[in-house]
Amino acid sequence: MSVQLNPYLNFRDDARQAMEFYQSVFGGTLDVSTFEEFGAAQDPAEKDLVMHAQLRGDHGVVFMASDTPRSMEFRRGTDMNMSLSGDDEALLRGWFDRLSDGGSVAMPLEKAPWGDVFGMCVDRFGVNWLVNVAGRDAGG
C-alpha cells in the first residue's frame, strides 16, 4: 500500500492550456477529464472545462489541476491544494479526520463519480486538502 502527496493547482477557465504548457516543460503524460465526462457540469457553458488533470512528467514530477466552476470562489493566492491519494483507506481516512479537526469539511469522504472515495477539507491553518482513496474496494 502506498500514499502520494501532490500539489493540486486551481485555475479559472484555462487549466487545459496551463497543463499543456507544463507538459511542454516537464514532458511526460497528461490525462485530462472534463466536467461533462463525469456528468458534473452544473452550467452548460462549463461542460468542457477541466474537472481533473494529472501530469506525470519525466523525472518523477507529478501534479494535478482543475478549473474552478463559476459557482465556487476563486482568488489568486488560494488556487493551490494539497492532494493525498492512495489505496490505504484506513490511513487516508485517519489523516482526513485529523486534518479537518479544528478546521472544516468542504466535502465528506464518500464515493465519487469516478469510482473512488473522495473528500475535501480545510485544516485549522487554512490549507485546502483533497483526499482520494483509489481502488474498486474503496467505498467507505
ABEGO torsion letter per residue (X at the ends): XBBBBBBBBBBBGAAAAAAAAAAAAAEEBBBBBBAAAAGABABAAAAABBABBBBBBBGGBBBBBBBBBAABBBBBGAABBBBBBEABAAAAAAAAAAAABGBBBABBBBBBAAGBBBBBBBBAAGBBBBBBBBEAABAX
